[in-house]
Structure formats: C-alpha cells, structure tokens
Amino acid sequence: MLKNKYKSMVYKIKLAFYSISIFFVLTLTFSLYGYNKISSGYKNIIDFQIEQNNYFLEIDDLNNQLSSGYMFQQINNFTKIQAIIDELRFKNNQYKNRTPISRDQLDFYFLVDTYLESSLILLNSLEVDSKDSLIELEKLQDLYSFINESFKNLYNQEIEFISIAQNEMDRFAKNTLLLNMALLLFLIVLGLIINRQFKDSSNKMYDLTKFAKSIKNNPYSNEKIEINSNDELSFFATAFNEMIETIQFQMKEKEAASKMREELKNVEIQRLKVTSQLKSSQLKLLQSRVNPHFLFNTLNMIKSTAINEDFTKTAQLIEATAELYRYYLSSQTHDVTLEKEIENLRNYAFIQKNRFGSRISFNYVIDENLLSLSIPSMVLQPLVENSIVHGIKKIDANGIINIEVKEDNNRLLLSVIDNGIGFSRDQISQIINKCKENEISDNIGLRNVYQRLMYYFNDDVKLSIESDWDTTTVSFSLPILKEGY
C-alpha cells in the first residue's frame, strides 16, 4: 500500500510538472506574440514619424525656394516647382485619408492644403512679376509659421507615443522575464524532487543552475545549455534556451529603437544648429558692412581745427576720434554692454559738438541699472547721426538732441529725440517699410541698425518713429538680455 501511495505521489508530481511545462510553453508563445504585436506598433510609429519628418522637410524646401525666388526676383524653373507642389498635394490627400487620424493631424494637413494653394498664387505672381508678390509672400510665411508650430506639436506628440510604446515594451519584457524566471525556479524545484530517484539528477540540476547564473551576469552570452536525456530536464533545457533567445532578441530590439530615437533627435538638433549658424553669419555680415565714411569727415574737421584752434582741443578731438574708431574695430563682430555703447556715443557727440559749436547740444537720460545689458555695437551712434543729418543740420541754431535709455514694460527702450526738421506720415511709413525689406543694407543708417537688431534678438524688435515737424522721436523696444547671455 505504501508502494502504491508512493507511485500515486510521483504521478501527481509528474502530472504537475508536465502541466507547468505546457503552461511555460504557452507563456513563451504568448510572450512572443505579445512582443511582436507591440514591436510592430512601435515600428509603425517610428516609420510614420520619419515619413512625416521628411514630408515637413519637403515643405520647408519649397518654402525656401519660393522665398529665394522672391528675394532675387528670379525662379529658374516654374514647371519644376509646380510639380513639387502637385506632389505635396497628392501626399497630403493621402495622409488626410489615413485611419486612424487625430484632430491635430487633420488640422495640420488642412493647414498644408491652404499653404500649397497660397504657394500656387505666389508662384503665379512671381511668374508675371506682379506687385502683389510681397503680400502673397507675407501670407505664405504666416501660414508656414503656423505649419511649423503645428508640426512641432505633432512631433512632440509622436515622441510621447514613442516613449509610451517603449515603456510598454520594457514593462512587457520585464514581466515576461519575471514570469519565465518564476516558472524556471518552480520547474527546477520540481525537477529536483522528481529526479531524486535518478543518479545524475544532481549533476544536471547543477548545470542548469550554473547556466542560469551565467546568463544573469551576462545576458548577451551565446552560451547554450544541453542536457542529453529523455526526461523533463531535456525539455526544460530546450525551453530555457528559447526563452534566453527571446529575451536577447527583445533587448536588441530595444537598443535599436533607442538608437533610432537618438538619430531622430540628432537630425532635429542639426537642423536647429544650421538655422542658428545662418543667422549668426548674416548678423556678422551686416555688422561688417558699416561704412567708415564718418571717420574721413571727422579727420578733415580735425585738420581745420588744428589750424584755427589751440593744440589742447585738437588733442581732445584726436583722442575722441581714436576711441571712436577703436570701438568700431574691436566690436563689429560681437555684442557689447550698453555702458560701452553710450561711452562711444559720448565720444561721437563731443566731436559733433566741436564741429557745430553752439548750434547743437546733447542731453542724456540714462537708467544706470541698465548699463550692464548686452546689445549689438553701433546702434545709438547711427540714430544720433541721422538726427544731425536729417534734422538739426537743416536748422540755423539751438539744435537739441536728447538720448534716453530706460525700462518700459520689462523691455529696454532706446530713444533719440531731436527738434530738427521732422517727417510727414507718408515719409515715416516709407522709412519703416524700407527698414523691413529683406535685402541687406550696405550703409550704417537706420535700416542697417534695424536689420542687425532683428537678427540679434530673433525678430523681437519694435521700431517706432513719431514726428510733429518740430520734434522727432526714433525708438527701439528690445528684450532685456544680461551681459554674457
């Protein structure tokens, strides 16, 4: 009876072992199926992200061609650009018909539709050299700004989806590993109990345990365990090898996905770097084009003063001129503090005061708390020079120029005010429109200053001109940047 009872217990243990083995295989199959499903969804998200990124780059390239065509008033191949627009419209229609599609994606595609229609209008305007080209270009650039912002939002959403999918893959792999390892430990215990009656059971289980520790310390090992027997341990060894292959495959897929995400990030960073370098080079180009004609006028004036005046005043004029020119040479390719800019302006004003005598006077209203702020060089001097040339020089006496530097609504406000000949509203409108033209200015006037400030402060610049014929105010409102920003 004891013998029969023993056999019954062994039978139950063996039955449990076989049941757990079958459950293990089913779990392994489910793990493979689940991972493949998650991996496929993840791959689809990555492929769609890359496809959308390339699509946006095509829109960006079209925008650059149209902008360049307007800037240089020449487009080499209208038919080619027409074909590009048609191809983008075809792709856009395909994307709109995709399912599923989010509301943000649908809004983006409708924005692109509007942009492509405006592109055709601008293209036709450029082809016939229409005067409406500038208006159409401004509309097109506004649409492009909306598209760019919308694409950034979609891009961030896709990155979040990728992150969520990655987390799901990680969680699934971790849970699968824990479940399989739990089953592994349970099977090892059962194997020890069942194979207690066989002489080589201990050695086989030792080999299994040693192999499990080896895989734990080196998950990427190509080592396999082999147990040559016709019992459950042989089956277990095979399943264990398959489990290790599955886990290693999942880990490699995870690394590949991470690398792809990093590459997408690097592409975006590189695009931003190119944009930043382009703006920097344009700023340096504008600053390097300052015309030093003022230096020659000043030197001629110093020559006349040296003949008619005492040597002390001549020395002061020469020193002021040297400081002025030294400032120009040392700061034309980098920013300066507001304190240095005002110091340079005082040298300039000293020279002009000696040139015009009592006909002109300068007043300064400076907020000293703002002197450490950073701005491009040669900003205030051209504004004062314009006041002299276009205003004070045309009156007989009592010319006054006020220079104000203050904070207004958390922004830096630079103002030059004179009592010379003013401007009409039409003249003011023409001056402002001229400043906003895209062509690079070759002189040191108001347009050059405006363009350099726009590049330096990323277009966050407000120009104001007010005139009532006896008082003219030219002001720039700028964001506040600390020194070394």
NORVEN-V402352 format. One record per backbone hydrogen bond with DSSP energy under -0.5 kcal/mol. CO is the residue of the C=O (numbers start at 1). NH is the residue of the N-H. E is the energy in kcal/mol with one decimal. If there is no record, write none. Layout:
BEGIN
[[CO:NH:E] [CO:NH:E]]
END
This chain:
BEGIN
[[1:5:-2.3] [2:6:-2.5] [3:7:-2.4] [4:8:-2.3] [5:9:-2.1] [6:10:-2.5] [7:11:-2.5] [8:12:-2.2] [9:13:-2.5] [10:14:-3.0] [11:15:-2.9] [12:16:-2.6] [13:17:-2.6] [14:18:-2.8] [15:19:-2.3] [16:20:-2.7] [17:21:-2.4] [18:22:-2.4] [19:23:-2.6] [20:24:-2.4] [21:25:-2.3] [22:26:-2.6] [23:27:-2.6] [24:28:-2.6] [25:29:-2.8] [26:30:-2.9] [27:31:-2.6] [28:32:-2.5] [29:33:-2.8] [30:34:-3.3] [31:35:-2.8] [32:36:-2.7] [33:37:-2.1] [34:38:-2.5] [35:39:-3.6] [36:40:-2.4] [37:41:-2.0] [38:42:-2.4] [39:43:-2.7] [40:44:-2.2] [41:45:-1.9] [42:46:-2.3] [43:47:-2.9] [44:48:-2.5] [45:49:-2.3] [46:50:-2.5] [47:51:-2.5] [48:52:-2.7] [49:53:-2.3] [50:54:-2.4] [51:55:-2.0] [52:56:-2.4] [53:57:-2.1] [54:58:-1.8] [55:59:-1.8] [56:60:-2.8] [57:61:-2.4] [58:62:-2.2] [59:63:-2.4] [60:64:-2.1] [61:65:-2.2] [62:66:-2.4] [63:67:-2.5] [64:68:-2.7] [65:69:-2.4] [66:70:-2.0] [67:71:-2.6] [68:72:-2.6] [69:74:-1.5] [77:81:-1.7] [78:82:-2.5] [79:83:-2.2] [80:84:-2.1] [81:85:-2.5] [82:86:-2.4] [83:87:-2.4] [84:88:-2.4] [85:89:-2.3] [86:90:-2.2] [87:91:-2.4] [88:92:-2.6] [89:93:-2.2] [90:94:-1.8] [91:95:-2.5] [92:96:-2.2] [93:97:-1.2] [95:98:-1.3] [102:106:-2.2] [103:107:-2.5] [104:108:-2.0] [105:109:-2.2] [106:110:-2.1] [107:111:-2.1] [108:112:-2.1] [109:113:-2.1] [110:114:-2.2] [111:115:-2.5] [112:116:-2.7] [113:117:-2.1] [114:118:-2.3] [115:119:-2.1] [116:120:-1.9] [117:121:-1.8] [118:122:-2.6] [119:123:-2.6] [120:124:-2.4] [121:125:-2.1] [122:126:-2.6] [123:127:-1.9] [124:128:-1.8] [125:130:-3.2] [130:133:-1.2] [131:134:-0.6] [132:136:-2.4] [133:137:-2.5] [134:138:-2.5] [135:139:-2.4] [136:140:-2.5] [137:141:-2.6] [138:142:-2.1] [139:143:-2.4] [140:144:-2.5] [141:145:-2.1] [142:146:-2.0] [143:147:-2.7] [144:148:-2.9] [145:149:-2.4] [146:150:-2.9] [147:151:-2.9] [148:152:-2.0] [149:153:-2.0] [150:154:-2.5] [151:155:-3.2] [152:156:-2.5] [153:157:-2.3] [154:158:-2.7] [155:159:-2.2] [156:160:-2.1] [157:161:-2.4] [158:162:-2.8] [159:163:-2.5] [160:164:-2.7] [161:165:-2.8] [162:166:-2.6] [163:167:-2.5] [164:168:-2.4] [165:169:-2.4] [166:170:-2.6] [167:171:-3.0] [168:172:-2.8] [169:173:-2.7] [170:174:-2.6] [171:175:-2.8] [172:176:-2.6] [173:177:-2.5] [174:178:-2.6] [175:179:-2.8] [176:180:-2.9] [177:181:-2.7] [178:182:-2.4] [179:183:-2.7] [180:184:-2.5] [181:185:-2.5] [182:186:-2.3] [183:187:-2.6] [184:188:-2.3] [185:189:-2.2] [186:190:-2.4] [187:191:-3.0] [188:192:-2.2] [189:193:-1.9] [190:194:-2.8] [191:195:-2.5] [193:196:-0.8] [194:197:-0.9] [195:198:-1.5] [198:201:-1.0] [200:204:-2.1] [201:205:-2.6] [202:206:-2.3] [203:207:-2.3] [204:208:-2.1] [205:209:-2.7] [206:210:-2.6] [207:211:-2.2] [208:212:-2.4] [209:213:-2.1] [210:214:-2.0] [211:215:-2.3] [212:216:-1.9] [213:217:-2.1] [214:218:-1.9] [218:221:-1.9] [227:229:-1.3] [231:234:-0.7] [231:235:-1.2] [232:236:-2.8] [233:237:-2.3] [234:238:-1.9] [235:239:-2.4] [236:240:-2.7] [237:241:-2.2] [238:242:-2.1] [239:243:-2.5] [240:244:-2.3] [241:245:-2.2] [242:246:-2.3] [243:247:-2.6] [244:248:-2.7] [245:249:-2.3] [246:250:-2.4] [247:251:-2.4] [248:252:-2.2] [249:253:-2.3] [250:254:-2.1] [251:255:-2.1] [252:256:-2.4] [253:257:-2.3] [254:258:-2.4] [255:259:-2.4] [256:260:-2.1] [257:261:-2.2] [258:262:-2.1] [259:263:-2.1] [260:264:-2.1] [261:265:-2.0] [262:266:-2.4] [263:267:-2.2] [264:268:-1.8] [265:269:-2.4] [266:270:-2.6] [267:271:-2.0] [268:272:-2.1] [269:273:-2.3] [270:274:-2.4] [271:275:-2.0] [272:276:-2.5] [273:277:-2.9] [274:278:-2.2] [275:279:-2.0] [276:280:-2.3] [277:281:-2.5] [278:282:-2.1] [279:283:-2.3] [280:284:-2.3] [281:285:-2.1] [282:286:-2.3] [283:287:-2.4] [284:288:-2.1] [286:289:-1.1] [287:290:-1.1] [290:292:-0.5] [291:294:-0.6] [292:295:-0.9] [292:296:-0.9] [293:297:-1.6] [294:298:-2.5] [295:299:-2.4] [296:300:-1.9] [297:301:-2.0] [298:302:-2.6] [299:303:-2.1] [300:304:-1.8] [301:305:-2.4] [302:306:-2.6] [303:307:-1.0] [304:308:-1.8] [305:309:-3.4] [310:314:-1.4] [311:315:-2.5] [312:316:-2.2] [313:317:-2.4] [314:318:-2.5] [315:319:-2.6] [316:320:-2.5] [317:321:-2.5] [318:322:-2.6] [319:323:-2.6] [320:324:-2.3] [321:325:-2.6] [322:326:-2.8] [323:327:-2.4] [324:328:-1.9] [325:329:-2.4] [326:330:-2.4] [327:331:-1.3] [328:332:-0.7] [331:334:-1.0] [334:377:-0.5] [336:375:-2.7] [337:341:-1.9] [338:342:-2.3] [339:343:-2.2] [340:344:-2.2] [341:345:-1.9] [342:346:-2.3] [343:347:-1.5] [344:348:-2.0] [345:349:-2.8] [346:350:-2.3] [347:351:-1.8] [348:352:-2.3] [349:353:-2.5] [350:354:-1.7] [351:355:-1.4] [352:356:-2.8] [353:357:-2.1] [356:359:-1.6] [357:360:-1.3] [358:398:-0.5] [359:399:-2.6] [361:401:-2.4] [363:403:-3.0] [365:405:-2.8] [366:368:-0.9] [367:370:-2.1] [368:371:-1.2] [370:373:-1.7] [371:339:-2.1] [372:483:-0.6] [373:338:-2.1] [375:336:-3.0] [379:383:-0.8] [380:384:-2.2] [381:385:-2.6] [382:386:-2.1] [383:387:-1.8] [384:388:-2.0] [385:389:-2.8] [386:390:-2.9] [387:391:-1.2] [387:392:-2.5] [388:393:-2.8] [391:394:-1.1] [391:421:-1.2] [392:395:-2.0] [399:361:-1.7] [400:419:-1.2] [401:363:-2.4] [402:404:-0.5] [402:417:-2.8] [403:365:-2.9] [404:415:-2.6] [405:367:-2.1] [406:413:-3.0] [408:411:-0.7] [410:480:-0.5] [411:408:-2.9] [411:413:-0.5] [412:414:-0.6] [412:478:-3.0] [413:406:-1.9] [413:415:-0.5] [414:476:-2.4] [415:404:-2.6] [416:474:-2.2] [417:402:-3.3] [418:472:-2.6] [424:428:-2.4] [425:429:-2.5] [426:430:-2.4] [427:431:-2.3] [428:432:-2.4] [429:433:-2.3] [430:434:-2.2] [431:435:-2.0] [432:436:-1.4] [434:437:-1.1] [445:449:-2.0] [446:450:-2.6] [447:451:-2.4] [448:452:-2.3] [449:453:-2.3] [450:454:-2.3] [451:455:-2.1] [452:456:-2.4] [453:457:-2.8] [454:459:-3.3] [455:458:-0.9] [457:460:-1.7] [459:461:-1.5] [460:479:-0.6] [462:477:-2.6] [464:475:-2.9] [466:473:-3.2] [469:422:-0.9] [471:468:-1.8] [472:418:-2.2] [473:466:-2.6] [474:416:-2.2] [475:464:-2.5] [476:414:-2.6] [476:478:-0.6] [477:462:-1.9] [478:412:-2.9] [479:481:-0.6] [481:374:-2.1] [482:485:-1.6]]
END
